[in-house]
Amino acid sequence: MNRIYIFPYVLILTFIYLYVTKPFTFLEVILALLISTIMVILFHLVTVFIQGKYLVYQHKRGKNISREKIFLKINKYLKTVNKFMRIHIRVHNLENYDPNKTYLITPNHQSNNDVTVLLDVFKQPVAYVAKAAISKLPLVKDWMALTGSVFLNRDNLREQIGVMQEVEQMLNNKESIVLFPEGTRSFKAEMNAFKPGSFKLALKTKVDILPITVNNTYKVRKNFPFKATIVDVYIHESIPYEKYKDLKTTEIAELVQNIVESKIIYD
């Protein structure tokens, strides 16, 4: 499993600190561990930030950057993030996802951790329709842009139309897209109603719809750091265009929501 291992670096820094400051007390050992942990985490965060900036710079200069390599890096980083957040992911029915096909991927949306979980689950390039606020996060925005993801401003209708046209073009270019049909996070197991407009893209591009159920991400904030969160991800059978082509968007939204809801785990 490809991830960043922080603990060995923490031990090395702690050993160096204690060797230089010997003799030392038990309290100094604890303090050294704490300081070393903070330093290692900050070092990796700065490294991720600089790498993102450098790759964006290279892309703007016209250098061809492999999306596969980008995703391998992101997958490695997010495995570490999920492990640090004590998120244990169990993926069910991964065989329903064919990396050689193009999908409109439609998960439920319980929290921001849905994105870190799905970026961990999918090893192949997949773009996201993300809220505009994410584009203002220094550590995140560059990497999201490198995945081909787009940012949606829910308060600006003209921008929304432009973004949806861009997403339509991406689907036509055989790029799978993750779009959260609820439009916002629910912060609970119960789902918000799926927005019918989300499925106009599917009708226009004739791609398969891939419903996904993500469970328990809303619990991460409450559980961390004292309790682990088990996140169950169910990948349902895809819905081919032939099955939904004669339906209204309201009917497609209801169909997909019922499928996603069938695997929601309620406490």
Phi and psi restraints in degrees (value plus and minus 20) as a CYANA .aco file:
   2 ASN   PHI    -111.8   -71.8
   2 ASN   PSI      89.8   129.8
   3 ARG   PHI    -172.1  -132.1
   3 ARG   PSI     148.3   188.3
   4 ILE   PHI    -106.0   -66.0
   4 ILE   PSI     107.4   147.4
   5 TYR   PHI    -119.6   -79.6
   5 TYR   PSI      93.3   133.3
   6 ILE   PHI    -107.1   -67.1
   6 ILE   PSI     -56.1   -16.1
   7 PHE   PHI     -76.4   -36.4
   7 PHE   PSI     -64.4   -24.4
   8 PRO   PHI     -78.9   -38.9
   8 PRO   PSI     -58.9   -18.9
   9 TYR   PHI     -85.8   -45.8
   9 TYR   PSI     -59.0   -19.0
  10 VAL   PHI     -81.7   -41.7
  10 VAL   PSI     -64.1   -24.1
  11 LEU   PHI     -83.5   -43.5
  11 LEU   PSI     -61.6   -21.6
  12 ILE   PHI     -83.8   -43.8
  12 ILE   PSI     -67.1   -27.1
  13 LEU   PHI     -82.9   -42.9
  13 LEU   PSI     -60.5   -20.5
  14 THR   PHI     -83.1   -43.1
  14 THR   PSI     -63.7   -23.7
  15 PHE   PHI     -81.4   -41.4
  15 PHE   PSI     -64.3   -24.3
  16 ILE   PHI     -82.4   -42.4
  16 ILE   PSI     -64.9   -24.9
  17 TYR   PHI     -80.6   -40.6
  17 TYR   PSI     -66.1   -26.1
  18 LEU   PHI     -89.8   -49.8
  18 LEU   PSI     -53.8   -13.8
  19 TYR   PHI     -84.9   -44.9
  19 TYR   PSI     -60.0   -20.0
  20 VAL   PHI     -91.9   -51.9
  20 VAL   PSI     -55.4   -15.4
  21 THR   PHI    -118.9   -78.9
  21 THR   PSI     -14.2    25.8
  22 LYS   PHI     -79.4   -39.4
  22 LYS   PSI     130.5   170.5
  23 PRO   PHI     -92.3   -52.3
  23 PRO   PSI     142.2   182.2
  24 PHE   PHI    -159.0  -119.0
  24 PHE   PSI     138.1   178.1
  25 THR   PHI    -119.9   -79.9
  25 THR   PSI     150.5   190.5
  26 PHE   PHI     -80.2   -40.2
  26 PHE   PSI     -60.3   -20.3
  27 LEU   PHI     -82.6   -42.6
  27 LEU   PSI     -57.1   -17.1
  28 GLU   PHI     -87.9   -47.9
  28 GLU   PSI     -52.8   -12.8
  29 VAL   PHI     -83.3   -43.3
  29 VAL   PSI     -67.3   -27.3
  30 ILE   PHI     -81.4   -41.4
  30 ILE   PSI     -63.7   -23.7
  31 LEU   PHI     -83.0   -43.0
  31 LEU   PSI     -61.1   -21.1
  32 ALA   PHI     -83.2   -43.2
  32 ALA   PSI     -61.9   -21.9
  33 LEU   PHI     -81.6   -41.6
  33 LEU   PSI     -63.3   -23.3
  34 LEU   PHI     -84.8   -44.8
  34 LEU   PSI     -67.2   -27.2
  35 ILE   PHI     -83.7   -43.7
  35 ILE   PSI     -62.7   -22.7
  36 SER   PHI     -82.9   -42.9
  36 SER   PSI     -61.4   -21.4
  37 THR   PHI     -81.7   -41.7
  37 THR   PSI     -66.0   -26.0
  38 ILE   PHI     -82.5   -42.5
  38 ILE   PSI     -62.7   -22.7
  39 MET   PHI     -84.1   -44.1
  39 MET   PSI     -62.4   -22.4
  40 VAL   PHI     -86.4   -46.4
  40 VAL   PSI     -63.5   -23.5
  41 ILE   PHI     -82.6   -42.6
  41 ILE   PSI     -65.2   -25.2
  42 LEU   PHI     -82.2   -42.2
  42 LEU   PSI     -60.3   -20.3
  43 PHE   PHI     -79.9   -39.9
  43 PHE   PSI     -65.6   -25.6
  44 HIS   PHI     -88.7   -48.7
  44 HIS   PSI     -56.9   -16.9
  45 LEU   PHI     -83.6   -43.6
  45 LEU   PSI     -63.5   -23.5
  46 VAL   PHI     -84.7   -44.7
  46 VAL   PSI     -59.9   -19.9
  47 THR   PHI     -81.3   -41.3
  47 THR   PSI     -65.8   -25.8
  48 VAL   PHI     -82.0   -42.0
  48 VAL   PSI     -62.6   -22.6
  49 PHE   PHI     -81.5   -41.5
  49 PHE   PSI     -67.8   -27.8
  50 ILE   PHI     -86.5   -46.5
  50 ILE   PSI     -61.7   -21.7
  51 GLN   PHI     -79.6   -39.6
  51 GLN   PSI     -63.7   -23.7
  52 GLY   PHI     -80.5   -40.5
  52 GLY   PSI     -66.5   -26.5
  53 LYS   PHI     -81.4   -41.4
  53 LYS   PSI     -62.4   -22.4
  54 TYR   PHI     -85.1   -45.1
  54 TYR   PSI     -63.6   -23.6
  55 LEU   PHI     -86.7   -46.7
  55 LEU   PSI     -57.5   -17.5
  56 VAL   PHI     -84.6   -44.6
  56 VAL   PSI     -61.2   -21.2
  57 TYR   PHI     -81.0   -41.0
  57 TYR   PSI     -64.8   -24.8
  58 GLN   PHI     -82.9   -42.9
  58 GLN   PSI     -59.7   -19.7
  59 HIS   PHI     -84.2   -44.2
  59 HIS   PSI     -62.0   -22.0
  60 LYS   PHI     -85.8   -45.8
  60 LYS   PSI     -47.9    -7.9
  61 ARG   PHI     -99.6   -59.6
  61 ARG   PSI     -21.6    18.4
  62 GLY   PHI      75.6   115.6
  62 GLY   PSI     -14.4    25.6
  63 LYS   PHI     -94.4   -54.4
  63 LYS   PSI     114.6   154.6
  64 ASN   PHI     -98.1   -58.1
  64 ASN   PSI      94.8   134.8
  65 ILE   PHI    -128.3   -88.3
  65 ILE   PSI     104.5   144.5
  66 SER   PHI     -85.0   -45.0
  66 SER   PSI     102.6   142.6
  67 ARG   PHI     -85.9   -45.9
  67 ARG   PSI     -50.2   -10.2
  68 GLU   PHI     -82.8   -42.8
  68 GLU   PSI     -63.2   -23.2
  69 LYS   PHI     -86.5   -46.5
  69 LYS   PSI     -59.1   -19.1
  70 ILE   PHI     -78.7   -38.7
  70 ILE   PSI     -65.3   -25.3
  71 PHE   PHI     -88.5   -48.5
  71 PHE   PSI     -53.4   -13.4
  72 LEU   PHI     -83.3   -43.3
  72 LEU   PSI     -60.9   -20.9
  73 LYS   PHI     -84.9   -44.9
  73 LYS   PSI     -66.9   -26.9
  74 ILE   PHI     -81.8   -41.8
  74 ILE   PSI     -62.9   -22.9
  75 ASN   PHI     -80.2   -40.2
  75 ASN   PSI     -61.0   -21.0
  76 LYS   PHI     -84.2   -44.2
  76 LYS   PSI     -66.5   -26.5
  77 TYR   PHI     -83.0   -43.0
  77 TYR   PSI     -62.9   -22.9
  78 LEU   PHI     -96.0   -56.0
  78 LEU   PSI     -45.9    -5.9
  79 LYS   PHI     -80.7   -40.7
  79 LYS   PSI     -59.5   -19.5
  80 THR   PHI     -88.3   -48.3
  80 THR   PSI     -63.6   -23.6
  81 VAL   PHI     -80.4   -40.4
  81 VAL   PSI     -67.1   -27.1
  82 ASN   PHI     -84.4   -44.4
  82 ASN   PSI     -56.9   -16.9
  83 LYS   PHI     -86.9   -46.9
  83 LYS   PSI     -62.3   -22.3
  84 PHE   PHI     -82.3   -42.3
  84 PHE   PSI     -58.6   -18.6
  85 MET   PHI     -99.2   -59.2
  85 MET   PSI     -19.0    21.0
  86 ARG   PHI      41.3    81.3
  86 ARG   PSI      21.2    61.2
  87 ILE   PHI    -117.4   -77.4
  87 ILE   PSI      99.6   139.6
  88 HIS   PHI    -127.6   -87.6
  88 HIS   PSI      94.9   134.9
  89 ILE   PHI    -117.6   -77.6
  89 ILE   PSI     110.3   150.3
  90 ARG   PHI    -139.0   -99.0
  90 ARG   PSI      96.5   136.5
  91 VAL   PHI    -119.3   -79.3
  91 VAL   PSI     109.0   149.0
  92 HIS   PHI    -133.1   -93.1
  92 HIS   PSI     114.5   154.5
  93 ASN   PHI      44.5    84.5
  93 ASN   PSI      21.6    61.6
  94 LEU   PHI     -80.8   -40.8
  94 LEU   PSI     -43.5    -3.5
  95 GLU   PHI     -84.0   -44.0
  95 GLU   PSI     -36.4     3.6
  96 ASN   PHI     -94.5   -54.5
  96 ASN   PSI     -31.2     8.8
  97 TYR   PHI    -122.0   -82.0
  97 TYR   PSI      98.0   138.0
  98 ASP   PHI    -124.3   -84.3
  98 ASP   PSI      90.5   130.5
  99 PRO   PHI     -83.9   -43.9
  99 PRO   PSI     -33.6     6.4
 100 ASN   PHI    -110.5   -70.5
 100 ASN   PSI     -21.3    18.7
 101 LYS   PHI    -127.2   -87.2
 101 LYS   PSI     144.2   184.2
 102 THR   PHI    -125.4   -85.4
 102 THR   PSI     111.0   151.0
 103 TYR   PHI    -150.0  -110.0
 103 TYR   PSI     131.1   171.1
 104 LEU   PHI    -115.5   -75.5
 104 LEU   PSI      87.4   127.4
 105 ILE   PHI    -112.2   -72.2
 105 ILE   PSI     105.8   145.8
 106 THR   PHI    -146.5  -106.5
 106 THR   PSI      64.5   104.5
 107 PRO   PHI    -106.5   -66.5
 107 PRO   PSI     142.8   182.8
 108 ASN   PHI     -93.7   -53.7
 108 ASN   PSI     149.4   189.4
 109 HIS   PHI    -156.4  -116.4
 109 HIS   PSI      75.5   115.5
 110 GLN   PHI    -113.0   -73.0
 110 GLN   PSI     -50.7   -10.7
 111 SER   PHI    -185.7  -145.7
 111 SER   PSI     155.7   195.7
 112 ASN   PHI     -82.6   -42.6
 112 ASN   PSI     -44.4    -4.4
 113 ASN   PHI     -88.4   -48.4
 113 ASN   PSI     -32.6     7.4
 114 ASP   PHI     -76.3   -36.3
 114 ASP   PSI     -59.8   -19.8
 115 VAL   PHI     -88.7   -48.7
 115 VAL   PSI     -64.9   -24.9
 116 THR   PHI     -84.2   -44.2
 116 THR   PSI     -54.4   -14.4
 117 VAL   PHI     -88.5   -48.5
 117 VAL   PSI     -67.9   -27.9
 118 LEU   PHI     -88.3   -48.3
 118 LEU   PSI     -54.9   -14.9
 119 LEU   PHI     -88.1   -48.1
 119 LEU   PSI     -42.4    -2.4
 120 ASP   PHI     -99.4   -59.4
 120 ASP   PSI     -57.3   -17.3
 121 VAL   PHI     -90.7   -50.7
 121 VAL   PSI     -67.5   -27.5
 122 PHE   PHI    -107.4   -67.4
 122 PHE   PSI     102.5   142.5
 123 LYS   PHI    -112.4   -72.4
 123 LYS   PSI     -37.4     2.6
 124 GLN   PHI    -117.8   -77.8
 124 GLN   PSI     138.0   178.0
 125 PRO   PHI     -76.6   -36.6
 125 PRO   PSI     104.7   144.7
 126 VAL   PHI    -160.8  -120.8
 126 VAL   PSI     111.4   151.4
 127 ALA   PHI    -116.2   -76.2
 127 ALA   PSI     140.4   180.4
 128 TYR   PHI    -144.8  -104.8
 128 TYR   PSI     126.5   166.5
 129 VAL   PHI    -116.5   -76.5
 129 VAL   PSI      88.0   128.0
 130 ALA   PHI    -135.1   -95.1
 130 ALA   PSI     136.6   176.6
 131 LYS   PHI     -88.4   -48.4
 131 LYS   PSI     131.1   171.1
 132 ALA   PHI     -81.1   -41.1
 132 ALA   PSI     -48.1    -8.1
 133 ALA   PHI     -79.6   -39.6
 133 ALA   PSI     -50.8   -10.8
 134 ILE   PHI     -85.3   -45.3
 134 ILE   PSI     -49.8    -9.8
 135 SER   PHI     -87.7   -47.7
 135 SER   PSI     -27.9    12.1
 136 LYS   PHI    -120.9   -80.9
 136 LYS   PSI     -21.1    18.9
 137 LEU   PHI    -107.8   -67.8
 137 LEU   PSI      94.0   134.0
 138 PRO   PHI     -75.3   -35.3
 138 PRO   PSI     -60.8   -20.8
 139 LEU   PHI     -99.2   -59.2
 139 LEU   PSI     -38.6     1.4
 140 VAL   PHI    -125.2   -85.2
 140 VAL   PSI     -59.2   -19.2
 141 LYS   PHI     -80.2   -40.2
 141 LYS   PSI     -60.4   -20.4
 142 ASP   PHI     -85.5   -45.5
 142 ASP   PSI     -63.2   -23.2
 143 TRP   PHI     -88.4   -48.4
 143 TRP   PSI     -57.6   -17.6
 144 MET   PHI     -83.4   -43.4
 144 MET   PSI     -61.8   -21.8
 145 ALA   PHI     -82.9   -42.9
 145 ALA   PSI     -58.1   -18.1
 146 LEU   PHI     -86.5   -46.5
 146 LEU   PSI     -44.9    -4.9
 147 THR   PHI     -97.9   -57.9
 147 THR   PSI     -28.8    11.2
 148 GLY   PHI      70.5   110.5
 148 GLY   PSI     -13.6    26.4
 149 SER   PHI     -88.6   -48.6
 149 SER   PSI     135.3   175.3
 150 VAL   PHI    -142.1  -102.1
 150 VAL   PSI     136.0   176.0
 151 PHE   PHI    -133.5   -93.5
 151 PHE   PSI     111.5   151.5
 152 LEU   PHI    -130.1   -90.1
 152 LEU   PSI     102.4   142.4
 153 ASN   PHI    -114.7   -74.7
 153 ASN   PSI      86.1   126.1
 154 ARG   PHI     -89.2   -49.2
 154 ARG   PSI     -32.5     7.5
 155 ASP   PHI    -116.2   -76.2
 155 ASP   PSI     -20.0    20.0
 156 ASN   PHI    -148.8  -108.8
 156 ASN   PSI      83.3   123.3
 157 LEU   PHI     -82.9   -42.9
 157 LEU   PSI     -60.2   -20.2
 158 ARG   PHI     -82.8   -42.8
 158 ARG   PSI     -62.9   -22.9
 159 GLU   PHI     -84.3   -44.3
 159 GLU   PSI     -58.8   -18.8
 160 GLN   PHI     -79.5   -39.5
 160 GLN   PSI     -63.5   -23.5
 161 ILE   PHI     -82.3   -42.3
 161 ILE   PSI     -63.6   -23.6
 162 GLY   PHI     -82.8   -42.8
 162 GLY   PSI     -61.5   -21.5
 163 VAL   PHI     -85.1   -45.1
 163 VAL   PSI     -62.7   -22.7
 164 MET   PHI     -84.8   -44.8
 164 MET   PSI     -54.9   -14.9
 165 GLN   PHI     -86.2   -46.2
 165 GLN   PSI     -58.6   -18.6
 166 GLU   PHI     -85.2   -45.2
 166 GLU   PSI     -62.5   -22.5
 167 VAL   PHI     -84.8   -44.8
 167 VAL   PSI     -60.1   -20.1
 168 GLU   PHI     -79.0   -39.0
 168 GLU   PSI     -63.0   -23.0
 169 GLN   PHI     -83.9   -43.9
 169 GLN   PSI     -59.2   -19.2
 170 MET   PHI     -83.7   -43.7
 170 MET   PSI     -62.9   -22.9
 171 LEU   PHI     -83.3   -43.3
 171 LEU   PSI     -60.3   -20.3
 172 ASN   PHI     -84.9   -44.9
 172 ASN   PSI     -45.7    -5.7
 173 ASN   PHI    -109.2   -69.2
 173 ASN   PSI      -5.0    35.0
 174 LYS   PHI      49.8    89.8
 174 LYS   PSI      12.3    52.3
 175 GLU   PHI    -124.8   -84.8
 175 GLU   PSI     102.5   142.5
 176 SER   PHI     -90.9   -50.9
 176 SER   PSI     124.1   164.1
 177 ILE   PHI    -147.7  -107.7
 177 ILE   PSI     115.3   155.3
 178 VAL   PHI    -117.2   -77.2
 178 VAL   PSI     102.0   142.0
 179 LEU   PHI    -151.4  -111.4
 179 LEU   PSI     109.0   149.0
 180 PHE   PHI    -109.8   -69.8
 180 PHE   PSI      84.9   124.9
 181 PRO   PHI     -86.3   -46.3
 181 PRO   PSI     -37.9     2.1
 182 GLU   PHI     -89.5   -49.5
 182 GLU   PSI     -46.3    -6.3
 183 GLY   PHI      64.7   104.7
 183 GLY   PSI     -38.0     2.0
 184 THR   PHI    -177.9  -137.9
 184 THR   PSI     148.1   188.1
 185 ARG   PHI     -97.8   -57.8
 185 ARG   PSI     127.0   167.0
 186 SER   PHI    -113.3   -73.3
 186 SER   PSI     -46.1    -6.1
 187 PHE   PHI      39.3    79.3
 187 PHE   PSI       5.1    45.1
 188 LYS   PHI    -183.7  -143.7
 188 LYS   PSI     153.8   193.8
 189 ALA   PHI     -88.7   -48.7
 189 ALA   PSI     -59.9   -19.9
 190 GLU   PHI     -83.2   -43.2
 190 GLU   PSI     120.5   160.5
 191 MET   PHI    -114.3   -74.3
 191 MET   PSI     130.7   170.7
 192 ASN   PHI     -98.3   -58.3
 192 ASN   PSI     141.3   181.3
 193 ALA   PHI     -85.3   -45.3
 193 ALA   PSI     117.9   157.9
 194 PHE   PHI     -90.5   -50.5
 194 PHE   PSI     116.8   156.8
 195 LYS   PHI    -103.4   -63.4
 195 LYS   PSI     102.7   142.7
 196 PRO   PHI     -77.3   -37.3
 196 PRO   PSI     -53.1   -13.1
 197 GLY   PHI     -80.3   -40.3
 197 GLY   PSI     -43.5    -3.5
 198 SER   PHI     -81.6   -41.6
 198 SER   PSI     -44.9    -4.9
 199 PHE   PHI    -118.3   -78.3
 199 PHE   PSI     -17.9    22.1
 200 LYS   PHI     -82.4   -42.4
 200 LYS   PSI     -54.0   -14.0
 201 LEU   PHI     -80.3   -40.3
 201 LEU   PSI     -61.1   -21.1
 202 ALA   PHI     -85.0   -45.0
 202 ALA   PSI     -64.4   -24.4
 203 LEU   PHI     -84.0   -44.0
 203 LEU   PSI     -57.1   -17.1
 204 LYS   PHI     -92.6   -52.6
 204 LYS   PSI     -57.2   -17.2
 205 THR   PHI    -119.9   -79.9
 205 THR   PSI     -32.6     7.4
 206 LYS   PHI      42.7    82.7
 206 LYS   PSI       8.1    48.1
 207 VAL   PHI    -105.7   -65.7
 207 VAL   PSI     142.3   182.3
 208 ASP   PHI     -91.1   -51.1
 208 ASP   PSI     125.8   165.8
 209 ILE   PHI    -118.4   -78.4
 209 ILE   PSI     110.4   150.4
 210 LEU   PHI    -135.0   -95.0
 210 LEU   PSI      78.9   118.9
 211 PRO   PHI     -94.1   -54.1
 211 PRO   PSI     120.5   160.5
 212 ILE   PHI    -155.4  -115.4
 212 ILE   PSI     117.9   157.9
 213 THR   PHI    -130.7   -90.7
 213 THR   PSI     105.0   145.0
 214 VAL   PHI    -134.2   -94.2
 214 VAL   PSI     103.9   143.9
 215 ASN   PHI    -130.7   -90.7
 215 ASN   PSI     119.2   159.2
 216 ASN   PHI      59.4    99.4
 216 ASN   PSI     -14.6    25.4
 217 THR   PHI     -86.1   -46.1
 217 THR   PSI     -44.4    -4.4
 218 TYR   PHI     -87.7   -47.7
 218 TYR   PSI     -35.1     4.9
 219 LYS   PHI    -106.8   -66.8
 219 LYS   PSI     -33.4     6.6
 220 VAL   PHI     -79.5   -39.5
 220 VAL   PSI     -66.7   -26.7
 221 ARG   PHI     -80.6   -40.6
 221 ARG   PSI     -58.1   -18.1
 222 LYS   PHI     -95.5   -55.5
 222 LYS   PSI     -57.2   -17.2
 223 ASN   PHI     -98.0   -58.0
 223 ASN   PSI     -56.2   -16.2
 224 PHE   PHI     -89.3   -49.3
 224 PHE   PSI     117.1   157.1
 225 PRO   PHI    -120.8   -80.8
 225 PRO   PSI     -18.2    21.8
 226 PHE   PHI    -105.6   -65.6
 226 PHE   PSI     -38.0     2.0
 227 LYS   PHI    -157.7  -117.7
 227 LYS   PSI     117.7   157.7
 228 ALA   PHI     -95.6   -55.6
 228 ALA   PSI     133.0   173.0
 229 THR   PHI    -137.8   -97.8
 229 THR   PSI     102.3   142.3
 230 ILE   PHI    -110.0   -70.0
 230 ILE   PSI      98.9   138.9
 231 VAL   PHI    -127.6   -87.6
 231 VAL   PSI      95.1   135.1
 232 ASP   PHI    -115.9   -75.9
 232 ASP   PSI     103.7   143.7
 233 VAL   PHI    -133.1   -93.1
 233 VAL   PSI     101.1   141.1
 234 TYR   PHI    -128.7   -88.7
 234 TYR   PSI     101.6   141.6
 235 ILE   PHI    -119.9   -79.9
 235 ILE   PSI      92.6   132.6
 236 HIS   PHI    -103.1   -63.1
 236 HIS   PSI     148.7   188.7
 237 GLU   PHI     -84.2   -44.2
 237 GLU   PSI     120.3   160.3
 238 SER   PHI     -91.1   -51.1
 238 SER   PSI     135.6   175.6
 239 ILE   PHI    -125.5   -85.5
 239 ILE   PSI      90.2   130.2
 240 PRO   PHI     -91.5   -51.5
 240 PRO   PSI     137.9   177.9
 241 TYR   PHI     -75.6   -35.6
 241 TYR   PSI     -58.4   -18.4
 242 GLU   PHI     -80.2   -40.2
 242 GLU   PSI     -45.4    -5.4
 243 LYS   PHI    -103.4   -63.4
 243 LYS   PSI     -45.7    -5.7
 244 TYR   PHI    -138.0   -98.0
 244 TYR   PSI     -20.4    19.6
 245 LYS   PHI     -82.3   -42.3
 245 LYS   PSI     -47.2    -7.2
 246 ASP   PHI    -117.0   -77.0
 246 ASP   PSI     -14.7    25.3
 247 LEU   PHI    -113.6   -73.6
 247 LEU   PSI     133.4   173.4
 248 LYS   PHI     -96.6   -56.6
 248 LYS   PSI     140.0   180.0
 249 THR   PHI     -81.7   -41.7
 249 THR   PSI     -52.6   -12.6
 250 THR   PHI     -84.4   -44.4
 250 THR   PSI     -56.6   -16.6
 251 GLU   PHI     -93.1   -53.1
 251 GLU   PSI     -57.8   -17.8
 252 ILE   PHI     -84.7   -44.7
 252 ILE   PSI     -63.7   -23.7
 253 ALA   PHI     -78.9   -38.9
 253 ALA   PSI     -62.7   -22.7
 254 GLU   PHI     -86.8   -46.8
 254 GLU   PSI     -62.1   -22.1
 255 LEU   PHI     -80.0   -40.0
 255 LEU   PSI     -70.0   -30.0
 256 VAL   PHI     -87.3   -47.3
 256 VAL   PSI     -61.5   -21.5
 257 GLN   PHI     -82.9   -42.9
 257 GLN   PSI     -59.6   -19.6
 258 ASN   PHI     -82.9   -42.9
 258 ASN   PSI     -58.4   -18.4
 259 ILE   PHI     -86.1   -46.1
 259 ILE   PSI     -68.6   -28.6
 260 VAL   PHI     -81.0   -41.0
 260 VAL   PSI     -62.9   -22.9
 261 GLU   PHI     -87.6   -47.6
 261 GLU   PSI     -42.9    -2.9
 262 SER   PHI     -83.1   -43.1
 262 SER   PSI     -40.0     0.0
 263 LYS   PHI    -135.8   -95.8
 263 LYS   PSI      -7.1    32.9
 264 ILE   PHI     -89.2   -49.2
 264 ILE   PSI     114.2   154.2
 265 ILE   PHI    -119.1   -79.1
 265 ILE   PSI      96.4   136.4
 266 TYR   PHI    -120.2   -80.2
 266 TYR   PSI     120.0   160.0
